[in-house]
């Protein structure tokens, strides 16, 4: 089953026939989630935006457009970055890899690829034309195959000439080598929180690599998974989706991502000045939190409004809303991400969520990281 994402159709889920009946979305997603957490799954991530950035001023340009630091990122390493608009609100996120001293590969969200490229060109051409830096979209040049799960290393090592050992190939490294006898770039990054490798090969080799992957993967019950399972897995780790968990009014602080802001960089970056505005510094801003329903069978409705007093006379004061909500096979419970007024200081408090049937569902405010909060699985 496919769904529209940006200008692409992406696999939504992969239903199988069980006892003569085709799986429902829920059944397929439960099976796919368990496969990734317990063995190994594979996702086609080719639609992610890819922008090739080169030039002697490439590092300085990255310092100016991202909130965090890039000057000392060594060749062979990858870094996650947040991009803000000039009003200080989060615009997009993704990883950027250092391919050579003055050569980087930036990834963007699928739907924002063209917008981000236009944003880079706008600032370069109108504000910083003196910088020697050049951008090219290479999204459709590279097919991306994401292999993720505790058995990912064991499986990939059977048809890859790269030393995948933990000490040689650390989390947030990338290496060039051959995968299925095809020249490839392999990135050790994870959007699931599990051990994961993103295999990039020239697009015309993709089918061959997929066929080799599944031939070797039978031993490990290799399971393809779609975008719905991807959303469940990333939400369990508190990873945001731009445009879903953000809406153009969220700062890095609102998202609990101050760690991704380099306030001590030697010069300004897009949005920095706006982060000192009085309104942005308010502690009662809507902030990203996790929600666990009191009844684990409940999956809260996305967009449901948050209230602290369900007995309040109408009109009730609304204190936020649900941004992402799913059932988690790992937790055996519904769970959600939400933005709640002053949410970072309300851990453990109860809130109520209005549903379409007019009922209120009780939930507790918790950390947005539901699975492996120390990040041990992705670092094995």
C-alpha positions in Angstrom: 0.0 0.0 0.0 1.3 3.5 -0.9 0.8 7.0 0.3 1.6 10.4 -1.2 4.6 12.1 0.5 5.6 15.4 -1.1 6.0 14.6 -4.8 6.5 10.9 -4.2 4.6 7.8 -3.5 6.1 5.9 -0.6 5.3 2.4 0.7 2.8 2.9 3.6 2.8 -0.6 4.9 3.3 -4.2 3.5 0.3 -6.3 4.3 0.7 -10.1 4.1 -1.9 -12.8 3.7 -2.5 -14.6 7.0 -5.0 -17.5 7.1 -6.3 -16.4 3.8 -7.0 -12.8 4.8 -4.9 -9.7 4.0 -3.5 -8.0 7.1 -5.1 -4.7 8.2 -2.9 -1.6 8.6 -2.7 -2.2 12.3 -1.7 -5.8 12.0 1.0 -5.1 9.4 2.5 -2.2 11.4 2.6 -4.4 14.6 4.5 -7.1 12.8 6.8 -4.6 11.1 7.6 -2.8 14.3 8.4 -6.1 16.1 10.7 -7.2 13.3 12.8 -4.0 13.5 13.0 -4.0 17.3 13.8 -7.8 17.5 15.6 -8.7 14.3 16.0 -6.5 11.2 13.8 -4.5 8.9 14.4 -2.5 5.7 13.0 0.8 4.5 13.2 2.5 1.1 14.4 6.0 2.1 15.4 7.1 -1.4 12.9 10.0 -1.3 14.7 11.9 1.4 16.1 15.2 -0.1 19.8 15.1 -0.8 21.8 18.3 -1.6 25.4 18.1 -2.6 27.3 21.2 -1.1 30.8 22.1 -2.2 33.2 25.0 -2.1 35.9 26.5 0.1 33.3 28.3 2.2 31.0 25.3 2.6 31.7 25.0 6.3 31.0 28.6 7.0 27.8 28.4 5.1 26.6 25.5 7.1 27.5 27.4 10.3 25.2 30.2 9.2 22.2 28.1 8.1 22.2 25.5 10.9 21.8 26.3 14.6 24.7 24.0 15.7 28.4 23.9 14.9 30.1 22.5 11.7 33.5 24.1 11.6 35.3 21.0 13.1 33.3 18.2 11.7 35.9 15.7 10.4 35.8 13.9 7.1 33.9 10.6 7.6 31.5 11.9 10.2 27.9 12.8 10.1 26.0 15.4 12.2 22.3 16.1 12.9 21.3 19.7 12.3 18.4 22.0 12.9 17.6 24.8 10.5 15.5 27.8 11.7 13.8 30.6 9.8 14.9 34.2 10.5 12.0 34.4 13.1 13.8 31.7 15.1 11.3 28.9 14.4 12.4 25.4 13.3 12.2 25.1 9.6 13.7 21.7 8.8 16.1 19.1 10.2 18.3 16.3 8.9 21.8 15.0 8.8 24.8 16.4 6.9 27.8 14.3 6.2 31.4 15.5 5.6 32.5 13.7 2.4 35.8 15.8 2.0 37.2 18.9 3.6 35.0 21.2 1.5 32.4 18.7 0.4 29.2 17.8 2.2 26.0 15.9 1.6 22.9 17.4 3.3 19.7 15.4 3.7 16.3 17.0 4.2 12.8 15.7 4.8 11.0 14.3 1.7 8.4 17.0 1.3 10.8 19.9 2.0 13.7 19.0 -0.4 13.0 21.6 -3.0 12.1 24.2 -0.3 15.3 23.8 1.5 17.4 24.0 -1.7 15.6 27.2 -2.5 16.2 28.5 1.0 20.0 27.9 0.7 20.1 29.6 -2.7 18.1 32.5 -1.4 20.5 33.3 1.4 23.6 32.7 -0.7 22.5 34.8 -3.6 20.9 37.7 -1.7 22.8 37.9 1.6 26.1 36.1 1.3 27.1 36.2 -2.4 30.8 36.6 -1.3 30.8 33.0 0.0 32.2 30.4 -2.5 29.8 27.6 -2.1 27.7 25.6 -4.6 24.6 23.5 -4.3 23.2 20.7 -6.4 20.1 18.5 -5.9 21.2 14.8 -6.1 18.0 13.3 -4.6 17.2 11.1 -7.6 20.9 10.2 -8.2 21.1 8.0 -5.1 18.9 5.2 -3.9 18.9 4.9 -0.1 18.2 1.5 1.6 17.9 1.7 5.3 18.8 -1.5 7.2 17.8 -1.3 10.8 17.5 -3.7 13.8 19.8 -5.7 16.2 20.7 -8.1 13.3 21.5 -5.3 10.8 25.3 -5.6 11.2 25.3 -9.4 11.0 23.2 -9.3 7.8 25.0 -6.4 6.0 28.5 -8.0 6.7 27.6 -11.0 4.5 27.7 -8.9 1.3 29.6 -5.7 2.2 33.4 -5.2 2.1 33.5 -2.6 4.9 34.6 -3.5 8.4 31.4 -3.0 10.3 32.7 -3.7 13.7 31.6 -1.3 16.4 35.1 0.2 17.0 35.8 0.7 13.4 32.4 2.0 12.3 30.9 4.1 15.0 27.5 5.6 15.3 27.4 8.8 13.1 30.3 7.6 10.9 30.0 7.1 7.1 32.3 5.0 4.9 32.7 4.2 1.2 33.0 0.6 0.0 31.1 -2.0 -1.9 27.7 -3.4 -1.1 26.7 -6.4 -3.3 29.7 -5.6 -5.4 28.4 -2.1 -6.1 30.2 1.1 -5.1 28.3 2.6 -2.1 28.3 5.1 0.7 27.2 3.6 4.0 26.0 5.9 6.8 25.6 4.6 10.3 22.7 6.8 11.4 19.4 5.8 12.9 15.8 7.1 12.7 14.5 4.2 14.8 16.9 4.2 17.7 18.2 0.7 16.7 21.5 -0.2 15.1 21.1 1.0 11.5 22.9 1.6 8.3 21.8 3.8 5.4 23.1 2.3 2.2 23.4 4.8 -0.7 24.1 3.5 -4.2 23.6 5.0 -7.6 20.0 4.7 -8.4 20.4 2.4 -11.4 22.0 -0.2 -9.1 19.2 -0.2 -6.5 17.2 -3.2 -7.8 20.3 -5.4 -7.8 21.2 -4.4 -4.2 17.6 -5.0 -3.0 17.6 -8.5 -4.6 21.0 -9.4 -3.0 19.8 -8.0 0.3 16.6 -10.1 0.4 18.4 -13.2 -0.8 20.8 -13.0 2.2 18.0 -11.6 4.5 15.8 -14.8 4.5 18.0 -16.2 7.3 17.1 -13.2 9.5 13.5 -12.9 8.5 14.3 -9.6 6.9 11.1 -7.5 6.9 10.3 -4.5 4.7 8.5 -1.8 6.5 6.7 1.3 5.4 6.2 4.9 6.4 3.6 4.1 9.1 5.9 1.8 11.0 8.7 4.4 10.5 6.5 7.0 12.2 5.8 4.6 15.2 9.5 3.8 15.6 10.7 7.4 15.4 8.0 8.6 17.8 8.9 6.0 20.4 12.3 7.7 20.4 10.9 11.2 20.5 12.3 12.1 17.0 10.3 14.9 15.4 8.8 15.2 12.0 8.9 18.7 10.6 5.4 19.9 9.8 3.8 17.4 12.0 5.4 17.9 15.4 6.3 21.5 14.4 4.0 24.0 12.9 6.1 27.1 12.2 5.8 28.3 15.8 8.3 26.0 17.6 11.8 26.9 18.6 14.6 24.4 19.4 13.9 25.1 23.1 10.2 24.4 22.7 11.2 21.0 21.3 13.7 20.3 24.1 16.5 20.5 21.7 18.8 23.1 23.2 21.6 20.6 22.8 21.4 21.4 19.1 22.0 25.1 19.4 25.5 26.6 19.3 25.0 29.9 21.1 28.8 30.4 21.4 29.5 30.2 17.7 31.7 33.2 16.7 29.0 34.7 14.4 25.3 34.8 14.0 23.2 32.1 12.3 19.8 32.4 10.8 17.2 32.9 13.7 19.7 33.5 16.5 18.7 37.1 17.1 15.0 36.1 17.3 15.7 33.6 20.1 16.4 36.5 22.5 12.9 38.0 22.0 10.8 38.2 25.2 8.0 36.2 23.7 10.3 33.3 22.7 11.8 33.2 26.2 8.4 32.7 28.0 8.2 29.6 30.1 4.5 29.1 29.3 5.1 28.5 25.6 3.8 25.2 24.1 6.5 22.6 24.5 7.0 19.1 23.2 6.2 16.3 25.6 5.1 12.7 25.6 1.7 11.5 26.6 0.7 8.0 28.0 -3.0 7.4 28.1 -4.4 6.1 31.4 -6.0 3.3 29.5 -3.3 1.6 27.4 -5.9 0.5 24.8 -6.6 4.1 23.9 -4.8 5.7 20.9 -5.4 9.4 21.3 -6.6 11.3 18.2 -4.0 13.5 16.4 -5.0 17.1 16.7 -7.0 16.4 20.0 -7.0 19.5 22.2 -5.3 19.3 25.7 -7.2 20.6 28.7 -6.2 20.5 32.4 -9.8 20.7 33.8 -12.4 18.7 31.9 -15.1 20.1 34.2 -14.4 23.7 33.2 -17.3 25.6 31.7 -17.4 26.0 28.0 -15.4 27.6 26.4 -12.6 25.7 27.9 -9.1 27.0 27.9 -7.0 24.9 25.5 -3.5 24.1 26.6 -2.0 22.4 23.6 -2.7 19.5 21.2 -1.6 16.0 20.1 0.9 16.1 17.2 1.6 12.4 16.7 -0.2 9.4 18.1 0.2 5.6 17.6 -0.1 2.2 19.2 3.3 0.8 20.2 3.9 -3.0 20.2 7.0 -2.4 22.3 5.1 -0.6 25.0 1.9 -2.5 24.4 0.1 0.8 24.8 -1.1 3.8 22.9 1.3 6.8 23.2 1.6 10.2 21.8 3.7 13.3 21.3 2.0 16.6 22.0 2.8 20.3 22.6 1.6 21.5 26.0 1.7 24.9 27.6 4.8 24.8 29.9 5.0 21.1 29.3 8.7 20.7 30.2 7.8 21.6 33.8 4.7 19.5 34.0 6.1 16.0 34.0 3.8 13.5 35.8 0.8 15.7 35.6 -2.5 14.5 34.2 -4.2 16.1 31.2 -7.5 15.3 29.3 -7.9 15.0 25.6 -11.1 15.8 23.9 -12.2 13.1 21.3 -14.5 13.2 18.3 -17.2 11.3 20.3 -17.3 14.1 22.9 -15.5 12.1 25.6 -12.4 13.0 27.4 -9.4 10.6 27.6 -7.0 11.0 30.5 -3.2 10.9 29.9 -0.1 11.5 31.9 2.7 14.0 30.7 5.9 12.1 30.3 9.3 12.4 28.5 8.9 12.2 24.7 11.5 9.4 24.7 9.6 6.2 25.3 12.1 3.6 24.2 15.8 3.2 25.2 16.3 6.8 26.6 20.0 6.3 27.0 20.5 5.5 23.3 22.3 2.2 23.9 20.7 0.3 21.1 21.9 2.6 18.3 25.5 2.5 19.7 26.0 -1.3 19.9 
